[in-house]
Amino acid sequence: MELEEITEFIDNKIRKDSNKVIISFFELKVKRGLTNERLLSTMNLMAIKLNNMGYKVYRTGQKYIYENKEHIIESNVLLVAIK
């Protein structure tokens, strides 16, 4: 994905829920047909953008606390960003 597409994608996610942004494997790999290499670079760019916007970013397999509950990011989710 190009930077403009990434920005639009993230902005749409934030419009839906500005406190918690969830980016799934299905959205990037299946719907957009990204190769594994493009998927990794896109995820890295998204994580950087979200960090710069003040979000704490977590990846598949990591634990995070949201609304006083511990969560583990499942394998079908690539990134979760918490404000």
LUMPA-417837 format. One line per 8 residues: number of its first residue (from 1); their letters; for each residue x, y, z of N, C-alpha, C. Coordinates in pm, 1 decimal, decimal comma. Each point is the difference from the previous one (the first is absolute). Layout:
NUM = A = X/Y/Z/X/Y/Z/X/Y/Z  ...
//
This chain:
1 = MELEEITE = 84,3/-118,2/0,0/-84,3/118,2/0,0/88,2/123,8/0,0  -45,8/100,4/-68,7/71,8/127,4/-2,8/-36,9/80,3/125,1  82,1/101,3/31,9/-22,7/80,2/119,6/-138,5/63,2/2,2  -45,7/48,1/-114,1/-132,6/61,6/-7,7/-110,0/-100,6/34,3  13,6/-122,5/-49,9/-97,6/-105,4/29,7/3,3/-36,7/148,8  119,5/-5,5/55,9/14,8/-31,7/141,9/-67,0/107,2/85,7  23,7/125,8/-34,3/-61,3/110,9/73,8/-151,4/-7,5/-7,1  -53,2/-22,8/-117,9/-145,7/-10,5/-16,7/-55,5/-118,9/78,3
9 = FIDNKIRK = 68,4/-113,1/-5,6/-41,1/-121,2/70,5/-6,3/25,7/150,7  105,7/58,6/54,4/6,1/27,9/143,6/-104,5/104,6/38,9  -14,5/104,1/-79,0/-100,1/103,0/29,0/-140,6/-59,2/6,0  -30,9/-91,2/-90,5/-131,0/-65,8/1,6/-18,6/-82,8/126,6  104,5/-67,9/41,9/-4,6/-79,5/123,9/-22,8/90,4/121,0  68,7/112,3/4,1/-11,1/92,8/112,8/-139,3/61,9/5,1  -60,6/24,9/-116,0/-136,7/53,1/-2,9/-98,0/-96,7/65,7  25,1/-130,2/-16,0/-87,1/-102,1/59,3/19,9/-9,0/150,8
17 = DSNKVIIS = 124,4/5,8/45,6/31,0/-5,8/143,6/136,2/63,5/21,4  0,3/118,4/57,9/126,2/72,8/16,7/82,6/-48,3/118,0  -58,4/-83,1/86,2/73,8/-50,3/116,4/73,4/-130,7/-26,3  -54,7/-80,1/-90,3/58,8/-131,3/-28,3/-9,5/-28,2/-149,3  114,3/-14,5/-63,3/6,9/-28,9/-142,6/45,7/-144,9/-16,0  -79,1/-79,0/-71,9/32,9/-141,1/-23,1/20,0/-20,5/-149,7  114,0/-57,6/-35,6/31,1/-28,4/-140,4/17,6/-150,7/-14,0  -85,0/-60,2/-81,8/-1,6/-145,8/-11,0/80,9/-51,3/-119,4
25 = FFELKVKR = 36,9/-125,3/11,1/68,3/-71,6/-107,4/-88,2/1,4/-124,8  -128,9/-25,2/18,2/-93,9/-6,2/-111,6/-2,9/130,4/-79,3  -1,4/113,1/70,9/-8,0/130,2/-66,5/119,7/28,3/-90,0  118,7/-41,4/44,1/120,7/31,6/-77,0/41,6/-111,8/-94,8  3,0/-120,5/48,4/50,6/-111,4/-81,1/-104,1/-48,3/-101,1  -122,6/-18,3/44,6/-102,9/-57,4/-86,6/-66,8/107,3/-87,1  -56,3/102,8/63,4/-72,4/103,0/-76,2/91,6/79,7/-92,2  118,4/34,2/47,6/90,9/83,7/-79,4/103,5/-82,6/-76,3
33 = GLTNERLL = 9,6/-128,7/30,3/88,2/-89,5/-74,2/148,4/32,5/13,5  40,6/48,2/115,9/141,3/35,2/18,7/87,5/-124,9/10,2  115,7/6,5/-60,3/97,3/-108,3/15,9/52,2/5,4/143,5  67,4/-104,8/43,1/54,4/-2,1/136,4/96,0/116,0/22,6  81,9/28,8/-99,6/96,5/110,1/11,6/-71,7/134,8/12,6  -98,9/24,0/-85,4/-76,6/125,8/3,9/-81,7/8,1/128,7  -47,9/-114,3/47,2/-76,7/-3,1/124,4/86,0/48,4/116,8  121,7/-50,7/8,6/90,5/39,9/108,6/35,3/147,9/-7,8
41 = STMNLMAI = 30,6/48,2/-118,8/35,9/141,3/-12,3/-120,8/89,5/29,0  -118,8/-41,4/-42,6/-121,2/76,7/26,6/-29,5/3,6/149,4  14,3/-114,0/66,7/-22,4/-5,2/144,6/97,0/92,2/73,4  125,0/0,1/-42,2/99,8/86,1/64,0/-34,7/147,5/-19,4  -40,1/37,9/-120,9/-38,6/138,4/-25,7/-123,6/39,3/80,7  -95,6/-91,4/10,1/-120,2/26,9/79,7/34,9/18,4/147,8  87,7/-85,4/50,0/41,3/9,8/140,9/70,2/132,8/27,0  86,2/42,0/-90,4/69,9/128,1/15,7/-100,1/114,3/0,2
49 = KLNNMGYK = -93,1/-1,9/-95,6/-99,9/106,9/-9,6/-84,3/5,3/127,0  -46,5/-114,3/45,9/-83,8/-3,4/119,9/78,6/44,6/123,5  126,2/-42,4/11,7/84,9/46,7/111,1/13,0/151,4/-3,6  22,6/55,2/-116,9/13,7/144,9/-15,2/-128,9/74,4/34,8  -112,1/-69,7/-9,9/-129,2/59,7/32,9/-35,0/-17,4/148,3  91,7/-58,9/76,8/-21,4/-15,0/143,5/-60,0/-132,4/42,5  -4,1/-96,7/-89,1/-52,6/-132,2/33,4/112,8/-92,0/45,8  -32,7/-92,6/88,2/91,2/-107,5/38,1/-38,1/-118,6/-87,5
57 = VYRTGQKY = 96,1/-53,6/-73,9/-28,3/-103,3/-100,2/46,6/-136,7/48,9  -86,0/-98,6/-19,7/28,6/-138,9/36,8/-18,6/-87,3/-124,0  77,0/-108,6/-3,5/-5,4/-90,5/-115,7/-46,6/-139,0/42,1  -23,5/-84,8/-98,5/-48,4/-135,5/21,7/78,8/-69,2/111,7  -74,7/-58,4/95,0/61,1/-74,5/108,9/32,6/82,6/123,8  -1,0/130,8/-11,6/32,1/84,6/114,3/-122,7/19,5/89,0  26,8/31,5/126,8/-105,4/28,2/96,5/-12,7/150,7/17,0  -122,5/44,8/25,5/-23,8/140,3/30,3/-121,1/10,3/93,3
65 = IYENKEHI = -9,3/111,9/68,4/-113,5/22,8/89,1/-85,1/111,1/-60,0  -129,1/-28,3/-10,3/-96,1/96,9/-52,6/-126,2/-9,6/83,4  -43,8/111,7/51,1/-117,2/7,2/87,1/12,4/-98,0/116,3  117,1/1,2/63,3/30,2/-80,7/118,6/-6,1/-150,7/-22,5  11,2/-44,3/-124,0/2,3/-142,7/-32,4/123,7/-30,0/-82,3  62,5/-113,1/31,2/116,3/-42,2/-77,8/-46,9/-74,5/-124,4  59,9/33,5/-113,3/-32,7/-63,6/-127,8/129,4/-51,3/-62,6  -12,4/-104,8/-78,8/111,4/-50,3/-80,5/-42,6/10,2/-144,9
73 = IESNVLLV = 86,5/55,8/-83,0/-34,4/16,8/-141,5/5,8/-136,4/-68,7  -113,5/-39,3/-53,6/-13,8/-129,4/-67,2/71,5/0,7/-135,0  17,9/-116,9/-57,7/76,0/-13,3/-124,6/-68,5/65,0/-120,4  -129,9/24,0/7,6/-70,0/63,4/-112,8/6,1/152,4/5,2  64,5/55,1/104,2/15,1/144,5/15,0/148,2/34,0/-9,8  33,8/97,8/-82,6/139,0/37,9/-20,0/44,5/109,9/95,0  -84,8/101,0/18,5/33,2/113,0/86,7/-121,7/44,7/78,5  25,1/40,9/125,4/-99,5/69,2/80,1/69,4/124,5/52,2
81 = AIK = -65,4/113,2/-16,0/54,7/127,0/48,0/-97,3/57,9/101,6  52,3/33,7/117,9/-80,2/52,2/109,0/39,4/144,0/27,2  -97,6/88,9/11,7/25,4/142,5/29,0/17,7/15,6/148,9
//
